[in-house]
Amino acid sequence: MKTILSRLSGIAVISTICLYTGASQAQTAASPSTIVKEQRMQHMQQVNGKFEVKLSPQAAAPGIEAAKLGRMTIDKQFHGELQAHSQGEMMSAMGEVKGSAGYVAIERVTGTLLGKKGSFVLMHTGLMNRGQPQLTIQVVPDSGTDELTGISGTMAIDIKEGQHFYSFDFSLP
């Protein structure tokens, strides 16, 4: 399990992922969905900070031990403009070639974001292709509660000298 964890930790070293891309003025005039995207871009905000994470290995679900999947619980504490606690689960698998692995995870984040209280769910999809990491972390649509209802966005994670950092691009209605 430690081998899976050490291989997967490289997945978390990525650049900020943006949810929306810009469109030309010609596209804006022709496409209502592009107008909605541009409106969301105008309201996108970014917060950054540190977090601590505890990953605890779990036994495989009964009957699937032969699949050789890693399973862990996630317990995080976010600091900065996102003051929150999250809990979730991760499943992982290693490839047959060293440096290749993948994981998926779901975590519910509960706390305050820029002083607004509520919760939302993050979904992770991570791949390591022969040492090349790719990670996408997105807010699950319509998962926001209370003052965070309607939240959308993406999160990036960076690990520097053993410390974990987040960059969260989001919008609220």
VOGU-3710 file (C-alpha; in Angstrom, 3 decimals, decimal comma):
1> mktilsrlsg> 0,000/0,000/0,000  2,908/2,363/0,771  4,263/1,687/-2,750  0,923/2,652/-4,285  0,796/5,766/-2,129  4,337/6,847/-3,013  3,709/6,321/-6,721  0,405/8,178/-6,566  1,816/11,132/-4,640  3,473/12,234/-7,883
11> iavisticly> 0,037/12,532/-9,443  -0,694/15,460/-7,161  2,156/17,587/-8,567  0,386/19,543/-11,309  -0,422/23,020/-12,549  -3,713/24,795/-11,906  -6,504/23,354/-14,063  -9,028/25,869/-15,367  -12,624/24,743/-15,884  -13,559/27,233/-18,547
21> tgasqaqtaa> -11,695/28,524/-21,595  -12,273/31,833/-23,327  -14,118/32,234/-26,614  -13,693/34,712/-29,434  -16,225/37,498/-29,907  -17,559/35,732/-33,020  -18,250/32,610/-30,966  -19,921/34,679/-28,249  -22,380/36,179/-30,708  -23,223/32,771/-32,146
31> spstivkeqr> -23,403/30,548/-29,082  -25,587/30,999/-25,962  -23,528/28,355/-24,100  -20,398/30,409/-24,731  -22,091/33,463/-23,207  -22,876/31,454/-20,066  -19,246/30,278/-19,889  -17,974/33,848/-20,263  -20,334/35,053/-17,540  -19,007/32,340/-15,229
41> mqhmqqvngk> -15,424/33,274/-16,110  -16,142/36,854/-15,087  -17,250/35,587/-11,676  -14,443/33,054/-11,216  -12,434/33,557/-8,071  -9,316/31,855/-6,803  -8,250/30,999/-3,285  -4,988/29,368/-2,274  -3,720/27,786/0,886  -2,248/24,774/2,633
51> fevklspqaa> -3,847/21,540/3,717  -2,953/18,467/5,714  -4,107/15,070/4,559  -4,303/11,711/6,269  -4,781/8,684/4,024  -5,668/5,477/5,843  -5,485/2,137/4,001  -8,695/0,098/4,128  -9,376/-3,553/3,435  -10,807/-4,467/0,054
61> apgieaaklg> -14,569/-4,855/-0,117  -15,530/-8,498/0,400  -15,321/-10,525/-2,801  -13,021/-8,210/-4,804  -9,661/-8,906/-3,152  -8,387/-10,536/-6,366  -8,740/-7,201/-8,219  -5,722/-5,891/-6,252  -7,131/-2,397/-5,836  -5,917/0,006/-3,185
71> rmtidkqfhg> -8,626/1,565/-1,033  -8,102/4,434/1,414  -10,067/6,918/3,443  -9,244/10,615/3,115  -9,247/13,088/5,990  -8,139/16,656/5,126  -7,938/19,967/6,903  -7,849/23,051/4,620  -6,375/26,377/5,743  -6,525/29,852/4,228
81> elqahsqgem> -9,576/31,373/2,586  -11,005/27,840/2,490  -11,329/26,852/6,155  -12,730/23,361/5,908  -12,563/19,693/6,793  -13,102/16,975/4,230  -13,633/13,253/4,342  -13,758/10,834/1,467  -12,596/7,621/-0,143  -10,006/6,784/-2,761
91> msamgevkgs> -9,517/3,724/-4,936  -6,278/3,114/-6,801  -4,623/0,624/-9,092  -1,065/0,213/-10,288  -0,163/-0,593/-13,875  2,212/-3,353/-14,903  4,892/-0,785/-15,836  6,715/1,075/-13,056  5,459/4,654/-12,810  1,980/3,881/-14,134
101> agyvaiervt> -1,046/4,036/-11,842  -4,440/5,626/-11,459  -6,844/6,713/-8,785  -10,339/8,069/-8,329  -11,627/9,741/-5,191  -14,680/11,524/-3,849  -14,545/13,833/-0,825  -17,093/16,085/0,865  -15,632/19,437/1,930  -17,458/21,170/4,813
111> gtllgkkgsf> -16,584/24,581/6,229  -16,303/28,165/5,007  -15,120/29,582/1,701  -14,451/33,319/1,858  -16,707/33,371/4,933  -19,610/31,520/3,263  -20,682/28,353/5,100  -21,662/25,093/3,494  -20,306/22,000/1,831  -19,538/20,663/-1,640
121> vlmhtglmnr> -18,137/17,481/-3,149  -14,837/17,167/-5,016  -14,210/14,384/-7,532  -10,595/13,383/-8,331  -9,363/11,558/-11,421  -5,619/10,949/-11,412  -3,308/9,124/-13,780  0,400/8,483/-13,771  1,513/7,393/-17,241  5,100/6,115/-16,919
131> gqpqltiqvv> 5,901/8,881/-14,484  3,910/11,660/-16,193  1,148/12,885/-13,841  -2,288/14,114/-14,849  -4,833/15,176/-12,254  -8,309/16,640/-12,513  -10,254/17,688/-9,416  -13,722/19,106/-10,061  -16,651/20,224/-7,951  -19,508/17,768/-8,480
141> pdsgtdeltg> -22,378/19,738/-10,085  -25,197/20,669/-7,698  -23,325/19,309/-4,663  -23,078/22,693/-2,909  -25,171/23,301/0,208  -26,250/26,328/2,250  -24,302/29,462/1,208  -22,242/27,368/-1,246  -25,279/26,222/-3,259  -24,516/26,452/-6,976
151> isgtmaidik> -20,735/26,354/-6,585  -18,678/25,119/-9,532  -14,963/24,940/-10,082  -11,691/23,055/-10,135  -8,888/22,505/-7,672  -5,196/21,930/-8,231  -2,818/20,371/-5,720  0,903/20,951/-5,405  3,325/19,256/-3,031  6,504/21,164/-2,160
161> egqhfysfdf> 9,030/19,900/0,358  6,443/17,580/1,904  3,795/20,294/2,341  0,472/20,219/0,478  -0,954/23,321/-1,209  -4,245/23,896/-3,038  -5,377/26,404/-5,638  -9,162/26,515/-5,966  -10,786/28,259/-8,949  -14,537/28,542/-8,362
171> slp> -17,649/30,531/-9,046  -20,820/31,046/-7,023  -24,102/32,387/-8,349
//
